[in-house]
Amino acid sequence: MADTTGTAKLTFGDKSIDLPMRSPTLGPDVVDIGKLYAQADIFTYDPGFTSTAACESAITFIDGDKGELLHRGYPIDQLAQQSHFLEVCYLLLFGELPNKAEMLDFEHRVTNHTMVHEQMHNFFRGFRRDSHPMATMVGVVGAMSAFYHDSLDINDPWQREVAAIRMIAKLPTIAAMAYKYSVGQPFVYPKNSLNYASNFLHMCFAVPCEEYKVDPILAKAMDRIMMLHADHEQNASTSTVRLAGSSGANPFACIAAGIACLWGPAHGGANQACLEMLREIGTVDRIPEFIARAKDKDDPFRLMGFGHRVYKNFDPRATVMKESADEVLELMGIHNNPTLQVAKELERIALEDEYFISKKLYPNVDFYSGIILDAMGFPTSMFTPIFALSRTVGWISQWKEMIGDPTQKIGRPRQLYIGEPYRDYVPVDKR
Ligand code: CMC
């Protein structure tokens, strides 16, 4: 637990109380209001948690002003350049980079859990073919608790770890199956001779009647996309996973809750919405029209892939993603991609516009990811499932950290009630 390093004085009416201050290893100090209600009979009010730390965590740190993202202390750009997704998974889950033997063992364990229970195939077949793959994923991941009974006991650390490995291993399989089902193609079983990213591409794009060779360049780009999405501290879906888990719900149910939350267009759904927006803009001459709409208070339209609750300078994931977009399109021989042209010009114009400057709105991770995924051959409906399978390690690491914390208790926010005060029931004939 972070040390108490001082006190903050809160004065209200004729009362005054001292609240303990706590210092993190990085980031602003925190006023600990845990005993505020018991001591002073008042609550704090912070819709959207803009000023509230809901937990202690040692996994990920974001400095929004500097545009810095650290996993267990390591900067994301170093990880993106030098590491790979499964190593980042190990780092997030266990706290340290693995040595060679630990990495091999971890890879082996993940690889041996890639298949899903055969009975789950029937479960997929219950969905309509035109279901959004995220809808299918919410259902199927939740249903994992019906298939893997031997990793449901959250009080057993071994079962918690098995559940974590199962989810890291099976989410790509489930996402690929959701995709195959939506396009009416047969499911492709995982191929354990392939690395994690290649295996996912193979399950998405191979068909039984033809040989499919995974392009190593695309596999590397896929791996990088996975790394850039792996964790992002207490965002909406991660907080959802923690809140669901705080009641003692099983890990599969918690991750299904996280997937449901991620789907929204303000969160992970922004990658699909962003590419659709770039396509709708179509040509650079239409950009001013969309910029004007984004600035219009009476128009609900927002520039998708722009803005972030925490980053107020730049999103370091977007910087790496933009480089990747250039590389992937170049390597695939796609020149003058109109969507990329619109994206770059939109970014340039928005970053010079007083509205976006004053509100500190910058491109986020979702701004360029769709362009890469589109070039790889994924339909827009698969963008958010790919975010979900990549974020699963972050969710499960945060869940594991929470369950292992002896001070953990059920999450139960309070409210500022604005409804009717007490009134007596009136029988229907007297209303
Ligand atoms: N386009 C136009 N105006 C915007 C945008 C945008 N994309 N984002 C924020 N604003 C304005 C907003 O209207 C508000 O203006 P005012 O103060 O005059 O009312 C101000 O900026 C602050 O916005 P907010 O909604 O209070 O900020 P927030 O921290 O609650 O929201 C956000 C953050 C990411 C939800 C928001 O920026 C947004 O909706 N962006 C578009 C969706 C998007 O790209 N989401 C992906 C986020 S990164 C990946 C992830 O988390 O999954």
Residues whose N, C-alpha, C, O or C-beta is under 5 A from the ligand:
A	BS01	CMC	P265 A266 H267 G268 A270 A294 R302 L303 M304 G305 F306 G307 H308 R309 K359 N364 V365 D366
